[in-house]
Amino acid sequence: GLAEPICVETNRRISIARRVPTAIFGVDGSTNAGADTVEHLITDWPASVLGIESRGTHPTNLPSDVGVPQLTILLPPTDRASFRVSDLYSDDLGRTATIVAAEQSTLGWRLVARQVGV
């Protein structure tokens, strides 16, 4: 098998957070959705962010629409955090995205994020 990498070339500094829903419980046992809190998994972390791909089509499906940009992010293995779909991505370029795929292997993490606010 392949040995774990000892070095990963990075080109971005990223942060990944997770929305944690909170519930407000009433005296009668009812629940109301409260404001979500944000749990920061990693902050200002070096990562390899590979080119932007455009996948799918815009919901309006007009001829001038372009695909939704997606990022591929590679991170070394870490015991510090575990990532999952719907986590929130941001980077040093001010881009924001939502994680749409997360794969862990002995070589590290491969994340796919769909850019938002484009």
C-alpha positions in Angstrom: 0.0 0.0 0.0 0.9 3.7 -0.1 2.6 5.3 2.8 1.0 8.3 4.4 2.1 11.6 2.8 4.7 13.6 4.8 4.1 16.8 2.8 1.2 18.3 0.9 1.7 21.4 -1.3 -0.9 24.0 -0.5 -2.1 27.1 -2.3 -5.0 28.4 0.0 -5.8 28.9 3.6 -9.3 27.6 4.4 -11.8 27.4 7.2 -14.5 24.9 7.6 -17.4 25.2 10.0 -20.6 23.3 10.8 -24.1 24.7 11.5 -25.4 23.2 14.7 -29.2 23.6 15.0 -30.6 24.5 18.4 -34.0 23.9 19.6 -36.0 25.9 22.1 -38.2 23.8 24.3 -41.5 25.2 25.6 -43.0 24.5 29.0 -45.6 22.3 27.3 -42.9 20.1 25.6 -43.2 21.8 22.2 -40.1 22.7 20.3 -39.3 25.7 18.1 -36.3 26.0 15.9 -33.8 28.4 17.5 -31.0 30.3 15.8 -28.2 27.9 14.5 -24.8 28.2 16.1 -21.6 27.6 14.1 -18.9 25.2 15.3 -15.5 26.0 13.7 -13.8 22.7 12.7 -10.7 24.2 11.2 -9.7 27.9 10.9 -7.0 29.4 8.6 -5.8 25.9 7.7 -3.4 25.3 4.8 -5.0 23.2 2.0 -4.6 22.3 -1.7 -7.6 23.8 -3.6 -7.7 22.4 -7.1 -9.3 24.2 -10.1 -12.9 25.2 -10.3 -15.3 23.0 -12.3 -18.7 24.0 -13.4 -21.3 21.3 -12.8 -25.0 21.1 -13.5 -27.1 24.0 -14.6 -28.5 27.0 -13.0 -32.1 26.5 -11.7 -33.6 29.0 -14.1 -32.2 26.9 -17.1 -31.8 29.9 -19.4 -29.4 29.7 -22.4 -27.1 32.3 -20.8 -26.8 30.3 -17.5 -23.5 28.8 -16.5 -22.8 25.8 -14.3 -22.5 26.1 -10.5 -18.7 26.3 -9.6 -17.3 23.5 -7.6 -14.0 23.2 -5.8 -11.9 20.1 -5.0 -10.1 20.5 -1.7 -7.3 18.2 -0.5 -6.3 18.1 3.1 -3.7 15.9 4.9 -5.0 13.3 7.3 -6.0 14.8 10.7 -7.4 13.6 14.0 -8.4 17.2 14.7 -11.6 17.2 12.7 -14.0 15.1 10.7 -15.8 16.6 7.7 -19.2 15.9 6.2 -21.7 17.0 3.6 -23.3 20.4 4.4 -20.2 21.8 6.3 -19.4 25.4 5.4 -16.2 26.3 3.5 -14.5 29.7 3.2 -11.0 30.6 2.0 -8.5 33.4 1.9 -9.9 34.7 -1.4 -13.3 35.3 0.2 -15.0 32.4 -1.5 -17.7 30.5 0.3 -19.1 27.1 -0.5 -21.0 24.2 0.9 -19.4 20.8 1.1 -21.2 18.3 -1.2 -18.9 15.3 -0.8 -16.4 14.3 1.8 -14.0 11.3 1.4 -11.4 10.2 4.0 -8.6 7.8 3.2 -5.1 7.1 4.6 -3.8 9.8 2.2 -6.1 12.5 3.7 -9.4 14.2 2.9 -10.8 14.9 -0.5 -13.7 17.4 -0.3 -15.9 18.7 -3.0 -17.6 22.0 -2.4 -20.3 23.8 -4.4 -19.6 27.6 -4.4 -22.4 29.9 -3.1 -23.0 33.5 -3.7 -21.8 33.4 -7.3 
